């Protein structure tokens, strides 16, 4: 009878260890997936920030270009007025 309990105990430990091993491998896989998802989210956030920064840079350059264009147009208008004054004189 003692030997029967020992054998049943060994079988029970065997099944528990198999269950623990399978649960542990599933747990590790889930953790790995979470870590990969987190890394992908961080990469996408960095890409988004880079796009925003590039867009801000482009907007700033366009603004400077527009301001310079306005200055040139203003100067051309002044030159045209000066030329008309010289013709009249």
C-alpha positions as CSV (number, residue, x, y, z in Angstrom):
1,X,0.0,0.0,0.0
2,X,2.9,2.4,0.8
3,X,4.4,1.7,-2.6
4,X,1.1,2.5,-4.3
5,X,1.0,6.0,-2.6
6,X,4.6,6.6,-3.6
7,X,3.9,5.6,-7.2
8,X,0.8,7.8,-7.3
9,X,2.8,10.7,-5.8
10,X,5.5,10.3,-8.4
11,X,2.9,10.2,-11.2
12,X,1.2,13.3,-9.7
13,X,4.5,15.2,-9.5
14,X,5.2,14.1,-13.1
15,X,1.9,15.6,-14.3
16,X,2.3,18.7,-12.2
17,X,5.8,19.3,-13.6
18,X,4.5,18.7,-17.2
19,X,1.7,21.2,-16.5
20,X,4.2,23.7,-15.0
21,X,6.6,23.4,-17.9
22,X,3.8,23.9,-20.5
23,X,2.4,26.9,-18.6
24,X,5.8,28.4,-18.2
25,X,6.5,28.2,-21.9
26,X,3.2,29.8,-22.8
27,X,3.8,32.5,-20.2
28,X,7.3,33.2,-21.7
29,X,5.8,33.4,-25.2
30,X,3.1,35.9,-24.1
31,X,5.8,38.0,-22.4
32,X,7.9,37.9,-25.6
33,X,4.9,39.0,-27.6
34,X,4.1,41.9,-25.2
35,X,7.8,43.0,-25.4
36,X,7.8,42.9,-29.2
37,X,4.5,44.8,-29.3
38,X,5.9,47.4,-27.0
39,X,9.1,47.8,-29.2
40,X,6.9,48.1,-32.3
41,X,4.8,50.8,-30.6
42,X,8.0,52.7,-29.6
43,X,9.3,52.5,-33.1
44,X,6.1,53.7,-34.6
45,X,6.0,56.6,-32.1
46,X,9.6,57.5,-33.0
47,X,8.7,57.5,-36.7
48,X,5.6,59.7,-36.0
49,X,7.8,62.1,-34.1
50,X,10.3,62.2,-37.0
51,X,7.5,62.9,-39.5
52,X,6.2,65.7,-37.3
53,X,9.6,67.2,-36.9
54,X,10.2,67.0,-40.7
55,X,6.9,68.6,-41.4
56,X,7.6,71.4,-39.0
57,X,11.0,72.0,-40.7
58,X,9.3,72.1,-44.1
59,X,6.6,74.5,-42.8
60,X,9.3,76.8,-41.5
61,X,11.1,76.8,-44.8
62,X,7.9,77.5,-46.7
63,X,7.2,80.4,-44.3
64,X,10.6,81.8,-44.8
65,X,10.3,81.4,-48.6
66,X,6.9,83.1,-48.6
67,X,8.3,86.0,-46.5
68,X,11.2,86.4,-48.9
69,X,8.9,86.3,-51.9
70,X,6.8,89.1,-50.3
71,X,10.0,91.2,-49.7
72,X,11.1,90.7,-53.3
73,X,7.6,91.7,-54.6
74,X,7.7,94.8,-52.4
75,X,11.2,95.8,-53.7
76,X,10.0,95.3,-57.3
77,X,7.0,97.5,-56.7
78,X,9.3,100.2,-55.2
79,X,11.7,99.9,-58.1
80,X,8.8,100.2,-60.5
81,X,7.5,103.4,-58.8
82,X,11.0,104.9,-58.8
83,X,11.3,104.1,-62.6
84,X,7.9,105.8,-63.2
85,X,9.0,108.9,-61.2
86,X,12.2,109.1,-63.3
87,X,10.2,108.9,-66.5
88,X,7.9,111.7,-65.3
89,X,10.8,114.0,-64.4
